[in-house]
Amino acid sequence: MIDDLIRSTRSFRRFDQSMTLTRQVLVELIDLARHSASARNLQPLK
């Protein structure tokens, strides 16, 4: 679900600061961020 959302959405404007993440979830989110759109297609995360 989150995977599909991140791959189909360009940007997020709101964040819930009360939510905590495990290291594994954080690593998975960073990996997904590598596949998301970037400004001018620079793709700085490789």
C-alpha positions as CSV (number, residue, x, y, z in Angstrom):
1,M,0.0,0.0,0.0
2,I,2.6,2.6,1.0
3,D,4.9,1.3,-1.8
4,D,2.1,2.1,-4.4
5,L,1.4,5.5,-2.8
6,I,5.0,6.6,-2.8
7,R,5.6,5.4,-6.4
8,S,2.5,7.2,-7.6
9,T,2.7,10.5,-5.6
10,R,5.0,13.4,-6.4
11,S,5.3,15.0,-2.9
12,F,3.9,15.1,0.6
13,R,3.0,18.3,2.5
14,R,2.0,17.1,6.0
15,F,3.9,14.8,8.5
16,D,2.8,13.2,11.8
17,Q,5.6,13.9,14.2
18,S,4.1,11.7,16.9
19,M,4.7,8.5,14.9
20,T,7.8,6.5,15.6
21,L,9.5,4.2,13.0
22,T,11.7,1.2,13.4
23,R,15.1,1.1,11.7
24,Q,13.8,-1.5,9.2
25,V,10.8,0.6,8.2
26,L,13.1,3.7,7.8
27,V,15.5,1.7,5.6
28,E,12.5,0.5,3.5
29,L,11.2,4.1,3.1
30,I,14.6,5.4,2.1
31,D,14.8,2.6,-0.5
32,L,11.4,3.6,-1.8
33,A,12.4,7.3,-1.9
34,R,15.1,6.3,-4.4
35,H,12.4,5.3,-6.8
36,S,10.3,8.4,-6.5
37,A,10.4,11.5,-8.7
38,S,13.1,14.1,-8.1
39,A,13.5,17.7,-9.2
40,R,14.6,17.9,-12.8
41,N,15.1,14.1,-12.7
42,L,18.5,14.7,-11.0
43,Q,18.0,11.5,-8.9
44,P,20.5,12.4,-6.2
45,L,19.9,9.2,-4.1
46,K,21.5,6.2,-5.8
